[in-house]
Amino acid sequence: MNQKIKLLSAISLTFVLVLAGCSSTKTSTETASPNATMSVQTPAGSVAPAAGGQGSELTDALAGKFKGKKVSLFGPFTDADQKKFEESVKDFETKSGIDIQYEGSKEFEATIGVRVDGGNPPDIADFPQPGLLANFVKKGKVIDLNKVFDPAKLKANYNQSWLDMATMDGSNGKIMSGVWNRSNAKGLVFYNKKTFTSGGYAEPKTWDEMITLSKKIASDGIKPWSLGIESGAATGWVATDWVESIMLRTTTPENYDKWVKGEIKFTDDIVKNAIKKMSDLWFDDSIVYGGRKAIPTTNFGDAAKPIFANPSKAMFINQGNFISSFFPEGSKPGTDYDFFVLPSIDPQYGTPVEVGGDLYAMFNDRPEVRAVIQFFSTGESIKSWIQSGGVIAPMNDASLDWYTNDVDRKIAKAVQGAKTLRFDGSDLMPGVVGAGSFWKGMTDYVSGTVDLDGATKEIQGGWANVK
């Protein structure tokens, strides 16, 4: 769904990226407007749709005022994902009488440009890549959602970081470009719980504790880390995820944002420091299964296999929450496996969470379209996906009780407690960098064909090809 995962899905159709919970608000009650027949989850009743005025279209829709209206939505969901999406909106369609006409395409990135620039945009589009949406925002093609929502209620239902990531430069100043619906978490260190527990190990709270634990596990006869960056045409993306997570732990969020925009170069010491931090671990053959030489040729999904061998040959894999799709069939979250968030490196930056996700943007302004996009800002809009497992909501009004296992619930809590959230950096960068020179440069570096200086120069060179 983001650019790396869309490439991955062409290679392996066994998973979908998803994640993200949101703020520290944890209590929820179920409320509904007097005229509504469908309930909307709200924390302490604070984000229920307005009874009138700005942001009241969802209430009107649930009262049946737009019955018979149609709203078109274009996005990247196809096959099983399309079925899950259609299931997630079925109840709303029944209660409101609005027909959400969804069209999915595996060529979404190319097609949406043709439609928008050709004057035939969908009412709403689902962007897994904020960078792609930003292009249309700059052209003034996207409706500013500050005019569609009551800003106070939107603010109440999302961690401020989500709202910041949706705020983009328009043709006449900054606008709220969209609302976040589904998301996924990165920087989660999964482990075989039975092996971990029997070894008497404890989850580390800092990077230094993690390295000390890694050496202890190695001395006990198990390689701590299983790493693999092979992914066909997308080889190298695993390394970029590591660098992004480390950047968030070694410099300010503002510097991370500048780096993503190209204002801080890859050749800068800030970036080199993050890459070196990663390679200090990756290139230590004493703690990596198969050693450095195996990393470039090991498929990212196959890297999970040594962890679940009997007995375990490795302990940890750092990935997004989708990686559980590659665990042995029947593996039970919380029983067979668990995780901890990649620990803090510099205490002043805490433990940020890197995320990916779906950003819903509005291109045509009609009351029924407003109602639908307001619906997509509620946890109710993805409740059925959450209950099917593997999906985490970015909204505060999504109840933790909806999650079907302790691991998903733990991920949601981790995101809710994060003071800093940032989107996957390579997915925000122009494609020739984020899915081009960044992937290739990191692969060359891990393979040993270039040193750190050579790799960062190679990656930075991609910016010269940005049009």
PLY file of the C-alpha trace (Angstrom):
ply
format ascii 1.0
element vertex 467
property float x
property float y
property float z
element edge 466
property int vertex1
property int vertex2
end_header
0.00 0.00 0.00
2.90 2.36 0.41
5.31 2.22 -2.49
7.52 -0.54 -1.07
4.58 -2.71 -0.05
2.92 -2.34 -3.41
6.08 -3.73 -4.94
6.20 -6.44 -2.32
2.64 -7.45 -3.06
3.65 -8.22 -6.62
6.20 -10.61 -5.18
4.16 -11.98 -2.31
0.39 -11.60 -1.99
0.28 -12.93 1.52
0.03 -9.75 3.50
-1.17 -6.21 3.72
0.49 -3.47 5.63
-1.50 -2.00 8.41
-1.19 -0.32 11.71
-1.31 2.47 14.08
-3.42 3.45 17.11
-3.10 7.02 18.26
-3.29 9.16 21.31
-3.12 8.64 25.03
-6.92 8.71 25.29
-7.94 5.20 26.31
-11.46 5.41 27.67
-14.34 5.18 25.23
-18.09 5.27 25.36
-20.62 4.54 22.69
-22.78 7.45 21.64
-25.07 8.40 18.81
-26.85 11.50 17.69
-30.56 11.63 18.46
-31.48 11.12 14.81
-28.85 8.50 14.04
-29.42 4.77 13.83
-25.73 3.91 13.84
-23.47 4.44 16.84
-20.11 6.20 16.62
-17.41 5.39 19.15
-16.17 8.47 21.00
-13.67 9.01 23.82
-15.72 10.41 26.67
-18.27 11.55 24.07
-15.91 14.21 22.74
-15.94 13.55 19.00
-19.52 12.68 18.17
-20.67 14.27 14.89
-22.06 17.76 15.35
-25.80 18.21 15.51
-25.56 21.14 13.12
-23.12 23.53 11.49
-19.67 22.66 10.20
-19.00 18.95 10.25
-22.67 18.00 10.66
-23.06 16.06 7.40
-22.35 12.69 9.02
-25.24 13.28 11.43
-27.45 14.23 8.49
-26.41 11.09 6.62
-27.24 8.83 9.55
-30.62 10.56 9.72
-31.24 9.46 6.12
-31.02 12.88 4.49
-28.77 11.68 1.66
-30.53 8.41 0.91
-30.04 7.40 -2.72
-26.92 9.52 -3.22
-23.75 8.04 -4.67
-20.14 8.72 -3.70
-17.24 7.44 -5.79
-14.03 6.27 -4.12
-10.84 5.22 -5.89
-7.97 3.43 -4.21
-5.38 0.66 -4.21
-7.50 -2.04 -2.50
-8.04 -5.05 -4.76
-8.92 -8.71 -4.30
-9.16 -9.65 -0.59
-8.52 -6.07 0.52
-11.37 -4.78 -1.60
-13.72 -7.29 0.03
-12.60 -6.17 3.49
-13.12 -2.54 2.56
-16.60 -3.18 1.19
-17.48 -5.11 4.33
-16.26 -2.22 6.49
-18.64 0.30 4.88
-21.64 -1.99 4.42
-23.38 -1.03 7.67
-22.89 2.68 7.01
-24.35 2.30 3.51
-27.36 0.49 4.93
-28.01 3.05 7.65
-27.35 6.16 5.55
-28.70 5.03 2.19
-25.52 6.36 0.53
-23.96 4.08 -2.09
-20.15 4.18 -1.81
-19.02 3.09 -5.25
-15.50 1.77 -4.75
-13.08 1.19 -7.60
-9.73 -0.45 -6.86
-6.67 -0.56 -9.07
-3.21 -2.08 -8.81
-2.11 0.84 -10.98
-3.54 3.41 -8.61
-0.51 5.75 -8.62
-0.50 6.16 -12.38
-4.27 6.19 -12.84
-5.13 8.75 -10.19
-2.85 11.29 -11.86
-4.56 10.83 -15.21
-8.00 11.20 -13.67
-7.26 14.23 -11.51
-5.25 16.11 -14.12
-7.83 15.19 -16.73
-10.62 16.83 -14.74
-12.34 13.55 -13.82
-11.32 12.89 -10.21
-13.19 10.52 -7.91
-15.11 12.09 -5.04
-12.62 10.56 -2.59
-9.29 8.82 -3.14
-7.25 6.66 -0.80
-3.55 7.58 -0.89
-1.09 5.14 0.70
1.66 7.60 -0.24
1.30 11.10 1.22
4.00 12.32 -1.16
1.79 11.50 -4.13
-1.16 13.34 -2.61
1.06 16.35 -1.92
1.50 16.85 -5.67
-2.24 17.36 -6.14
-2.49 19.55 -3.05
0.13 21.91 -4.50
-1.93 22.19 -7.66
-5.00 23.19 -5.68
-6.92 20.07 -6.69
-7.77 18.85 -3.16
-10.55 20.09 -0.87
-9.27 21.59 2.39
-10.81 19.43 5.11
-10.56 22.29 7.58
-13.72 23.46 5.80
-15.36 20.03 6.06
-14.73 19.14 9.70
-15.18 20.87 12.99
-11.41 21.28 13.64
-11.81 20.81 17.39
-13.52 17.45 16.93
-10.93 16.31 14.39
-8.19 17.30 16.80
-9.90 15.36 19.58
-9.94 12.14 17.58
-6.33 12.12 16.29
-2.93 12.41 17.86
-1.53 15.78 16.74
1.21 14.03 14.79
-1.38 12.50 12.47
-2.89 15.92 11.81
0.55 17.38 11.21
1.32 14.66 8.66
-1.93 15.42 6.84
-1.24 19.18 6.72
0.31 20.07 3.37
1.24 23.10 1.29
-1.58 24.06 -1.04
-1.73 26.59 -3.85
-2.82 29.27 -1.36
-1.26 28.13 1.89
-1.41 25.04 4.09
-4.49 22.83 4.07
-5.72 19.67 5.81
-5.25 17.33 2.87
-7.05 14.26 4.17
-7.95 12.02 7.10
-6.07 8.91 8.17
-8.01 5.67 8.08
-5.78 2.58 8.30
-2.13 2.48 9.27
0.71 0.12 10.12
3.58 0.27 12.59
7.27 -0.20 11.91
10.18 -0.77 14.28
8.62 -3.73 16.11
11.08 -6.36 17.31
9.32 -9.73 17.24
10.61 -12.81 19.03
9.75 -16.46 19.74
8.09 -16.08 23.11
8.70 -19.63 24.30
12.43 -19.46 23.53
12.70 -15.96 24.98
10.90 -16.88 28.20
12.74 -20.15 28.72
16.03 -18.28 28.41
15.01 -15.97 31.26
15.44 -12.85 29.13
13.72 -9.49 29.69
12.68 -6.98 27.04
15.25 -4.17 26.77
14.24 -0.58 27.45
17.20 1.12 25.74
19.40 0.48 22.70
22.39 -0.25 24.92
20.36 -2.78 26.90
19.34 -4.39 23.60
22.96 -4.75 22.50
23.93 -6.19 25.90
21.03 -8.64 25.69
22.05 -9.59 22.15
25.54 -10.52 23.33
24.08 -12.54 26.22
21.80 -14.47 23.86
24.75 -15.11 21.54
26.79 -16.49 24.45
23.91 -18.85 25.17
24.22 -20.34 21.70
21.51 -18.53 19.71
22.12 -15.83 17.13
20.13 -12.81 18.36
19.26 -11.26 15.00
17.83 -12.62 11.77
18.13 -10.13 8.92
17.19 -10.18 5.26
16.73 -7.39 2.71
16.11 -9.38 -0.47
12.75 -8.48 -2.00
13.06 -8.73 -5.76
12.73 -5.32 -7.38
12.22 -3.83 -3.91
15.43 -5.22 -2.40
16.82 -2.88 0.22
13.61 -1.49 1.72
14.19 -3.31 5.02
17.42 -1.38 5.51
15.67 1.93 4.82
13.11 1.15 7.51
15.89 0.56 10.03
17.61 3.82 9.12
14.35 5.75 9.43
13.61 4.28 12.87
17.12 5.08 14.06
16.96 8.62 12.66
13.88 9.24 14.79
15.85 8.10 17.85
19.03 10.07 17.20
17.83 13.48 16.00
14.82 15.77 16.25
11.52 15.13 14.45
12.13 18.44 12.68
15.43 17.17 11.29
13.71 13.97 10.19
11.17 16.08 8.29
13.94 18.15 6.66
15.76 14.98 5.66
12.63 13.54 4.05
12.19 16.76 2.06
15.82 16.73 0.92
16.79 19.73 3.03
19.24 17.58 5.01
21.43 15.52 2.71
22.23 11.84 3.08
25.88 12.88 3.26
25.18 14.87 6.42
26.66 13.48 9.64
23.15 13.24 11.11
22.21 10.64 8.52
25.59 8.91 8.50
25.35 8.48 12.25
22.03 6.65 11.90
23.33 4.36 9.17
26.47 3.57 11.17
24.36 2.78 14.23
22.51 0.23 12.14
25.63 -1.26 10.58
27.37 -1.61 13.95
24.71 -4.21 14.70
24.19 -5.62 11.21
27.87 -6.16 10.46
28.64 -7.96 13.72
28.75 -11.60 12.61
28.70 -12.77 16.22
25.10 -11.62 16.66
23.62 -11.99 13.14
22.33 -15.30 11.83
24.39 -16.19 8.76
26.53 -13.10 9.22
26.63 -9.97 7.11
27.14 -11.90 3.89
23.74 -13.58 4.20
21.71 -10.38 4.64
21.53 -9.23 0.97
20.43 -12.67 -0.28
17.96 -13.56 2.47
14.36 -12.75 1.63
12.76 -10.44 4.19
9.99 -12.98 4.89
12.33 -15.96 5.10
14.27 -14.09 7.78
11.52 -15.14 10.21
12.15 -18.86 9.71
15.22 -19.29 11.97
13.29 -17.70 14.84
10.63 -20.40 14.70
12.93 -23.35 14.02
12.93 -26.11 16.61
15.11 -25.29 18.43
15.27 -21.58 17.59
18.35 -20.56 15.60
17.72 -16.82 15.99
15.78 -14.64 18.41
14.80 -11.27 16.92
13.41 -9.78 13.71
12.70 -6.04 13.44
9.77 -5.43 11.11
6.34 -3.97 10.60
3.35 -5.72 12.14
2.59 -7.44 8.81
5.55 -9.80 9.33
3.38 -12.14 11.41
1.97 -13.30 8.06
5.31 -15.03 7.55
5.30 -16.82 10.89
4.40 -20.54 10.90
0.75 -21.25 10.22
-1.20 -21.41 13.43
1.22 -19.25 15.41
-0.66 -17.63 18.27
0.08 -13.98 19.12
1.00 -13.56 22.76
1.65 -17.30 23.13
4.04 -18.24 20.33
5.37 -14.76 19.65
5.50 -11.28 21.14
7.35 -8.02 20.45
8.88 -4.89 21.90
9.24 -1.53 20.21
12.75 -0.77 18.97
14.18 0.93 22.08
15.26 4.49 22.67
18.81 5.47 21.71
19.04 9.07 22.92
16.69 9.60 25.90
15.76 13.13 24.78
14.03 11.72 21.69
12.16 8.94 23.51
10.67 6.07 21.54
9.03 7.47 18.40
6.89 5.26 16.20
7.29 5.09 12.44
4.07 4.41 10.61
2.55 3.85 7.21
-1.10 4.23 6.34
-3.99 5.32 4.16
-4.84 8.99 3.75
-8.32 9.70 2.36
-8.54 12.92 0.33
-11.62 14.67 -1.04
-11.80 16.06 -4.57
-15.48 16.97 -4.99
-17.40 18.98 -2.42
-21.00 17.80 -1.99
-22.86 17.17 1.29
-22.95 13.40 0.83
-19.21 13.35 0.05
-18.56 15.31 3.24
-20.61 12.76 5.16
-18.59 9.86 3.82
-15.19 11.38 4.54
-16.39 12.33 8.01
-17.34 8.68 8.49
-13.83 7.65 7.45
-12.44 9.71 10.33
-14.20 7.44 12.84
-12.96 4.16 14.26
-16.32 2.67 13.31
-15.25 2.83 9.65
-12.57 0.16 10.17
-14.06 -1.75 13.09
-14.63 -4.90 11.04
-11.03 -4.77 9.75
-9.71 -4.46 13.28
-11.79 -7.42 14.36
-10.47 -9.51 11.48
-6.96 -9.08 12.92
-3.80 -7.28 11.88
-5.31 -3.81 11.51
-4.65 -0.92 13.88
-6.69 2.29 13.88
-5.21 5.79 13.99
-8.34 7.23 15.62
-8.82 7.67 19.34
-12.41 6.44 19.24
-11.44 2.92 18.15
-11.92 0.81 21.26
-9.07 -1.42 22.39
-11.73 -4.06 23.00
-12.13 -4.44 19.24
-8.68 -6.00 18.89
-8.85 -9.75 18.85
-5.46 -10.57 20.37
-3.07 -9.16 22.92
-0.29 -8.44 20.41
-2.45 -6.19 18.19
-3.77 -4.52 21.33
-0.22 -4.01 22.58
0.76 -2.42 19.25
-2.21 -0.07 19.48
-1.22 0.93 23.00
2.38 1.52 21.92
1.21 3.90 19.21
-1.25 5.60 21.54
1.58 6.26 23.97
4.03 7.57 21.38
4.86 11.25 21.76
6.18 11.36 18.19
4.72 9.69 15.11
6.29 10.01 11.69
5.42 8.47 8.33
7.76 6.07 6.57
10.48 8.39 5.26
11.26 6.60 2.02
7.57 6.65 1.09
7.49 10.41 1.55
10.58 10.97 -0.60
10.30 11.20 -4.38
10.18 7.73 -5.91
13.58 8.04 -7.60
15.08 8.48 -4.12
12.85 6.63 -1.66
12.19 3.62 -3.89
15.30 4.11 -6.00
18.68 5.31 -4.86
17.86 4.80 -1.15
17.02 1.12 -1.65
19.93 0.51 -3.99
22.48 2.48 -1.99
21.65 0.62 1.21
21.85 -2.71 -0.64
25.26 -1.78 -2.02
26.42 -0.75 1.44
25.23 -3.94 3.13
26.75 -6.00 0.33
30.09 -4.29 0.87
30.45 -2.94 -2.66
30.63 0.63 -1.29
31.61 2.12 2.05
29.48 4.51 4.09
30.69 7.62 2.26
30.14 5.96 -1.10
26.66 4.76 -0.16
25.47 8.14 1.09
26.80 9.89 -2.00
25.09 7.32 -4.20
21.77 7.77 -2.41
22.01 11.57 -2.41
22.61 11.44 -6.15
19.02 10.32 -6.58
17.82 13.80 -5.68
19.43 15.13 -8.85
16.88 13.10 -10.85
13.84 14.55 -9.10
11.69 16.47 -11.56
0 1
1 2
2 3
3 4
4 5
5 6
6 7
7 8
8 9
9 10
10 11
11 12
12 13
13 14
14 15
15 16
16 17
17 18
18 19
19 20
20 21
21 22
22 23
23 24
24 25
25 26
26 27
27 28
28 29
29 30
30 31
31 32
32 33
33 34
34 35
35 36
36 37
37 38
38 39
39 40
40 41
41 42
42 43
43 44
44 45
45 46
46 47
47 48
48 49
49 50
50 51
51 52
52 53
53 54
54 55
55 56
56 57
57 58
58 59
59 60
60 61
61 62
62 63
63 64
64 65
65 66
66 67
67 68
68 69
69 70
70 71
71 72
72 73
73 74
74 75
75 76
76 77
77 78
78 79
79 80
80 81
81 82
82 83
83 84
84 85
85 86
86 87
87 88
88 89
89 90
90 91
91 92
92 93
93 94
94 95
95 96
96 97
97 98
98 99
99 100
100 101
101 102
102 103
103 104
104 105
105 106
106 107
107 108
108 109
109 110
110 111
111 112
112 113
113 114
114 115
115 116
116 117
117 118
118 119
119 120
120 121
121 122
122 123
123 124
124 125
125 126
126 127
127 128
128 129
129 130
130 131
131 132
132 133
133 134
134 135
135 136
136 137
137 138
138 139
139 140
140 141
141 142
142 143
143 144
144 145
145 146
146 147
147 148
148 149
149 150
150 151
151 152
152 153
153 154
154 155
155 156
156 157
157 158
158 159
159 160
160 161
161 162
162 163
163 164
164 165
165 166
166 167
167 168
168 169
169 170
170 171
171 172
172 173
173 174
174 175
175 176
176 177
177 178
178 179
179 180
180 181
181 182
182 183
183 184
184 185
185 186
186 187
187 188
188 189
189 190
190 191
191 192
192 193
193 194
194 195
195 196
196 197
197 198
198 199
199 200
200 201
201 202
202 203
203 204
204 205
205 206
206 207
207 208
208 209
209 210
210 211
211 212
212 213
213 214
214 215
215 216
216 217
217 218
218 219
219 220
220 221
221 222
222 223
223 224
224 225
225 226
226 227
227 228
228 229
229 230
230 231
231 232
232 233
233 234
234 235
235 236
236 237
237 238
238 239
239 240
240 241
241 242
242 243
243 244
244 245
245 246
246 247
247 248
248 249
249 250
250 251
251 252
252 253
253 254
254 255
255 256
256 257
257 258
258 259
259 260
260 261
261 262
262 263
263 264
264 265
265 266
266 267
267 268
268 269
269 270
270 271
271 272
272 273
273 274
274 275
275 276
276 277
277 278
278 279
279 280
280 281
281 282
282 283
283 284
284 285
285 286
286 287
287 288
288 289
289 290
290 291
291 292
292 293
293 294
294 295
295 296
296 297
297 298
298 299
299 300
300 301
301 302
302 303
303 304
304 305
305 306
306 307
307 308
308 309
309 310
310 311
311 312
312 313
313 314
314 315
315 316
316 317
317 318
318 319
319 320
320 321
321 322
322 323
323 324
324 325
325 326
326 327
327 328
328 329
329 330
330 331
331 332
332 333
333 334
334 335
335 336
336 337
337 338
338 339
339 340
340 341
341 342
342 343
343 344
344 345
345 346
346 347
347 348
348 349
349 350
350 351
351 352
352 353
353 354
354 355
355 356
356 357
357 358
358 359
359 360
360 361
361 362
362 363
363 364
364 365
365 366
366 367
367 368
368 369
369 370
370 371
371 372
372 373
373 374
374 375
375 376
376 377
377 378
378 379
379 380
380 381
381 382
382 383
383 384
384 385
385 386
386 387
387 388
388 389
389 390
390 391
391 392
392 393
393 394
394 395
395 396
396 397
397 398
398 399
399 400
400 401
401 402
402 403
403 404
404 405
405 406
406 407
407 408
408 409
409 410
410 411
411 412
412 413
413 414
414 415
415 416
416 417
417 418
418 419
419 420
420 421
421 422
422 423
423 424
424 425
425 426
426 427
427 428
428 429
429 430
430 431
431 432
432 433
433 434
434 435
435 436
436 437
437 438
438 439
439 440
440 441
441 442
442 443
443 444
444 445
445 446
446 447
447 448
448 449
449 450
450 451
451 452
452 453
453 454
454 455
455 456
456 457
457 458
458 459
459 460
460 461
461 462
462 463
463 464
464 465
465 466
